[in-house]
Amino acid sequence: MMRILTAVLCAGTVFVVTPPPAQAGLIERACRQADRTAATPAKCSCIQLVANSSLTRSERKKVARWFDDPHQAQVVRQSSQRGDEQLWLRYKAFGERAARSCS
Protein backbone atom coordinates (compact mmCIF):
# COMPACT_ATOMS: atom_id res chain seq x y z
CA MET A 1 0.00 0.00 0.00
CA MET A 2 2.80 2.39 0.88
CA ARG A 3 4.48 1.71 -2.49
CA ILE A 4 1.29 2.56 -4.36
CA LEU A 5 0.85 5.78 -2.42
CA THR A 6 4.47 6.75 -2.99
CA ALA A 7 4.19 5.99 -6.71
CA VAL A 8 1.07 8.10 -7.04
CA LEU A 9 2.62 11.02 -5.17
CA CYS A 10 5.82 10.81 -7.20
CA ALA A 11 3.88 10.76 -10.45
CA GLY A 12 2.29 14.06 -9.51
CA THR A 13 -1.17 12.64 -9.81
CA VAL A 14 -3.66 14.08 -7.40
CA PHE A 15 -6.95 12.40 -6.72
CA VAL A 16 -9.59 14.60 -5.27
CA VAL A 17 -12.67 13.06 -3.82
CA THR A 18 -15.62 15.36 -4.19
CA PRO A 19 -19.19 14.79 -3.17
CA PRO A 20 -21.75 14.43 -5.96
CA PRO A 21 -23.43 17.65 -6.97
CA ALA A 22 -26.39 18.60 -4.83
CA GLN A 23 -29.66 17.62 -6.37
CA ALA A 24 -33.01 19.04 -5.52
CA GLY A 25 -35.43 16.53 -4.08
CA LEU A 26 -38.85 15.82 -5.52
CA ILE A 27 -40.65 18.14 -3.13
CA GLU A 28 -38.18 20.97 -3.71
CA ARG A 29 -38.48 20.68 -7.48
CA ALA A 30 -42.26 20.56 -7.34
CA CYS A 31 -42.26 23.56 -5.01
CA ARG A 32 -39.99 25.58 -7.31
CA GLN A 33 -42.09 24.73 -10.35
CA ALA A 34 -45.31 25.70 -8.60
CA ASP A 35 -46.67 29.03 -9.71
CA ARG A 36 -46.64 30.56 -6.23
CA THR A 37 -44.93 33.79 -5.25
CA ALA A 38 -43.92 32.40 -1.85
CA ALA A 39 -42.08 29.47 -3.46
CA THR A 40 -38.58 30.92 -3.15
CA PRO A 41 -35.55 28.65 -3.63
CA ALA A 42 -34.65 28.96 0.07
CA LYS A 43 -38.16 28.13 1.25
CA CYS A 44 -38.49 25.19 -1.17
CA SER A 45 -35.13 23.83 -0.01
CA CYS A 46 -36.22 24.14 3.61
CA ILE A 47 -39.48 22.34 2.87
CA GLN A 48 -37.52 19.52 1.23
CA LEU A 49 -35.34 19.14 4.32
CA VAL A 50 -38.43 18.87 6.51
CA ALA A 51 -39.97 16.38 4.07
CA ASN A 52 -36.82 14.24 4.18
CA SER A 53 -37.16 13.88 7.93
CA SER A 54 -40.95 13.59 8.01
CA LEU A 55 -41.99 11.46 5.04
CA THR A 56 -40.76 8.25 3.46
CA ARG A 57 -39.39 8.32 -0.07
CA SER A 58 -42.61 6.91 -1.53
CA GLU A 59 -44.65 9.45 0.44
CA ARG A 60 -42.47 12.27 -0.87
CA LYS A 61 -43.05 11.05 -4.43
CA LYS A 62 -46.80 11.03 -3.91
CA VAL A 63 -46.88 14.41 -2.17
CA ALA A 64 -44.70 16.02 -4.88
CA ARG A 65 -47.39 15.15 -7.43
CA TRP A 66 -49.93 17.08 -5.36
CA PHE A 67 -48.25 20.36 -6.36
CA ASP A 68 -49.48 19.81 -9.94
CA ASP A 69 -52.75 18.14 -9.00
CA PRO A 70 -54.01 19.32 -5.58
CA HIS A 71 -57.20 17.34 -6.08
CA GLN A 72 -55.21 14.15 -5.41
CA ALA A 73 -54.47 15.41 -1.92
CA GLN A 74 -58.21 15.69 -1.33
CA VAL A 75 -58.72 12.17 -2.66
CA VAL A 76 -56.22 10.89 -0.09
CA ARG A 77 -57.70 13.04 2.68
CA GLN A 78 -61.20 11.72 2.04
CA SER A 79 -60.17 8.11 1.48
CA SER A 80 -61.19 5.46 3.97
CA GLN A 81 -58.17 3.28 3.19
CA ARG A 82 -55.87 2.84 6.15
CA GLY A 83 -52.73 3.67 4.17
CA ASP A 84 -54.24 6.90 2.88
CA GLU A 85 -55.36 7.88 6.36
CA GLN A 86 -51.85 7.32 7.69
CA LEU A 87 -50.33 9.28 4.80
CA TRP A 88 -52.71 12.17 5.45
CA LEU A 89 -51.81 12.31 9.14
CA ARG A 90 -48.09 12.24 8.32
CA TYR A 91 -48.61 14.88 5.64
CA LYS A 92 -50.44 17.16 8.08
CA ALA A 93 -47.64 16.77 10.62
CA PHE A 94 -45.09 17.48 7.88
CA GLY A 95 -47.00 20.63 6.86
CA GLU A 96 -47.07 21.87 10.44
CA ARG A 97 -43.32 21.26 10.85
CA ALA A 98 -42.56 22.95 7.54
CA ALA A 99 -44.69 25.97 8.49
CA ARG A 100 -42.80 26.33 11.79
CA SER A 101 -39.36 25.72 10.33
CA CYS A 102 -39.54 27.45 6.96
CA SER A 103 -41.54 30.60 7.53
KOLVEX-498017 format. One record per residue (C-alpha): residue in three letters; x, y, z; residue number from 1; chain. Coordinates in Angstrom, 1 decimal. Layout:
# KOLVEX-498017
("ala"; (X; Y; Z); NUM; "A")
...
# end
This chain:
# KOLVEX-498017
("met"; (0.0; 0.0; 0.0); 1; "A")
("met"; (2.8; 2.4; 0.9); 2; "A")
("arg"; (4.5; 1.7; -2.5); 3; "A")
("ile"; (1.3; 2.6; -4.4); 4; "A")
("leu"; (0.8; 5.8; -2.4); 5; "A")
("thr"; (4.5; 6.7; -3.0); 6; "A")
("ala"; (4.2; 6.0; -6.7); 7; "A")
("val"; (1.1; 8.1; -7.0); 8; "A")
("leu"; (2.6; 11.0; -5.2); 9; "A")
("cys"; (5.8; 10.8; -7.2); 10; "A")
("ala"; (3.9; 10.8; -10.4); 11; "A")
("gly"; (2.3; 14.1; -9.5); 12; "A")
("thr"; (-1.2; 12.6; -9.8); 13; "A")
("val"; (-3.7; 14.1; -7.4); 14; "A")
("phe"; (-7.0; 12.4; -6.7); 15; "A")
("val"; (-9.6; 14.6; -5.3); 16; "A")
("val"; (-12.7; 13.1; -3.8); 17; "A")
("thr"; (-15.6; 15.4; -4.2); 18; "A")
("pro"; (-19.2; 14.8; -3.2); 19; "A")
("pro"; (-21.7; 14.4; -6.0); 20; "A")
("pro"; (-23.4; 17.7; -7.0); 21; "A")
("ala"; (-26.4; 18.6; -4.8); 22; "A")
("gln"; (-29.7; 17.6; -6.4); 23; "A")
("ala"; (-33.0; 19.0; -5.5); 24; "A")
("gly"; (-35.4; 16.5; -4.1); 25; "A")
("leu"; (-38.8; 15.8; -5.5); 26; "A")
("ile"; (-40.6; 18.1; -3.1); 27; "A")
("glu"; (-38.2; 21.0; -3.7); 28; "A")
("arg"; (-38.5; 20.7; -7.5); 29; "A")
("ala"; (-42.3; 20.6; -7.3); 30; "A")
("cys"; (-42.3; 23.6; -5.0); 31; "A")
("arg"; (-40.0; 25.6; -7.3); 32; "A")
("gln"; (-42.1; 24.7; -10.4); 33; "A")
("ala"; (-45.3; 25.7; -8.6); 34; "A")
("asp"; (-46.7; 29.0; -9.7); 35; "A")
("arg"; (-46.6; 30.6; -6.2); 36; "A")
("thr"; (-44.9; 33.8; -5.2); 37; "A")
("ala"; (-43.9; 32.4; -1.8); 38; "A")
("ala"; (-42.1; 29.5; -3.5); 39; "A")
("thr"; (-38.6; 30.9; -3.1); 40; "A")
("pro"; (-35.6; 28.6; -3.6); 41; "A")
("ala"; (-34.7; 29.0; 0.1); 42; "A")
("lys"; (-38.2; 28.1; 1.3); 43; "A")
("cys"; (-38.5; 25.2; -1.2); 44; "A")
("ser"; (-35.1; 23.8; 0.0); 45; "A")
("cys"; (-36.2; 24.1; 3.6); 46; "A")
("ile"; (-39.5; 22.3; 2.9); 47; "A")
("gln"; (-37.5; 19.5; 1.2); 48; "A")
("leu"; (-35.3; 19.1; 4.3); 49; "A")
("val"; (-38.4; 18.9; 6.5); 50; "A")
("ala"; (-40.0; 16.4; 4.1); 51; "A")
("asn"; (-36.8; 14.2; 4.2); 52; "A")
("ser"; (-37.2; 13.9; 7.9); 53; "A")
("ser"; (-41.0; 13.6; 8.0); 54; "A")
("leu"; (-42.0; 11.5; 5.0); 55; "A")
("thr"; (-40.8; 8.3; 3.5); 56; "A")
("arg"; (-39.4; 8.3; -0.1); 57; "A")
("ser"; (-42.6; 6.9; -1.5); 58; "A")
("glu"; (-44.7; 9.4; 0.4); 59; "A")
("arg"; (-42.5; 12.3; -0.9); 60; "A")
("lys"; (-43.1; 11.0; -4.4); 61; "A")
("lys"; (-46.8; 11.0; -3.9); 62; "A")
("val"; (-46.9; 14.4; -2.2); 63; "A")
("ala"; (-44.7; 16.0; -4.9); 64; "A")
("arg"; (-47.4; 15.2; -7.4); 65; "A")
("trp"; (-49.9; 17.1; -5.4); 66; "A")
("phe"; (-48.3; 20.4; -6.4); 67; "A")
("asp"; (-49.5; 19.8; -9.9); 68; "A")
("asp"; (-52.7; 18.1; -9.0); 69; "A")
("pro"; (-54.0; 19.3; -5.6); 70; "A")
("his"; (-57.2; 17.3; -6.1); 71; "A")
("gln"; (-55.2; 14.1; -5.4); 72; "A")
("ala"; (-54.5; 15.4; -1.9); 73; "A")
("gln"; (-58.2; 15.7; -1.3); 74; "A")
("val"; (-58.7; 12.2; -2.7); 75; "A")
("val"; (-56.2; 10.9; -0.1); 76; "A")
("arg"; (-57.7; 13.0; 2.7); 77; "A")
("gln"; (-61.2; 11.7; 2.0); 78; "A")
("ser"; (-60.2; 8.1; 1.5); 79; "A")
("ser"; (-61.2; 5.5; 4.0); 80; "A")
("gln"; (-58.2; 3.3; 3.2); 81; "A")
("arg"; (-55.9; 2.8; 6.2); 82; "A")
("gly"; (-52.7; 3.7; 4.2); 83; "A")
("asp"; (-54.2; 6.9; 2.9); 84; "A")
("glu"; (-55.4; 7.9; 6.4); 85; "A")
("gln"; (-51.8; 7.3; 7.7); 86; "A")
("leu"; (-50.3; 9.3; 4.8); 87; "A")
("trp"; (-52.7; 12.2; 5.4); 88; "A")
("leu"; (-51.8; 12.3; 9.1); 89; "A")
("arg"; (-48.1; 12.2; 8.3); 90; "A")
("tyr"; (-48.6; 14.9; 5.6); 91; "A")
("lys"; (-50.4; 17.2; 8.1); 92; "A")
("ala"; (-47.6; 16.8; 10.6); 93; "A")
("phe"; (-45.1; 17.5; 7.9); 94; "A")
("gly"; (-47.0; 20.6; 6.9); 95; "A")
("glu"; (-47.1; 21.9; 10.4); 96; "A")
("arg"; (-43.3; 21.3; 10.9); 97; "A")
("ala"; (-42.6; 22.9; 7.5); 98; "A")
("ala"; (-44.7; 26.0; 8.5); 99; "A")
("arg"; (-42.8; 26.3; 11.8); 100; "A")
("ser"; (-39.4; 25.7; 10.3); 101; "A")
("cys"; (-39.5; 27.5; 7.0); 102; "A")
("ser"; (-41.5; 30.6; 7.5); 103; "A")
# end
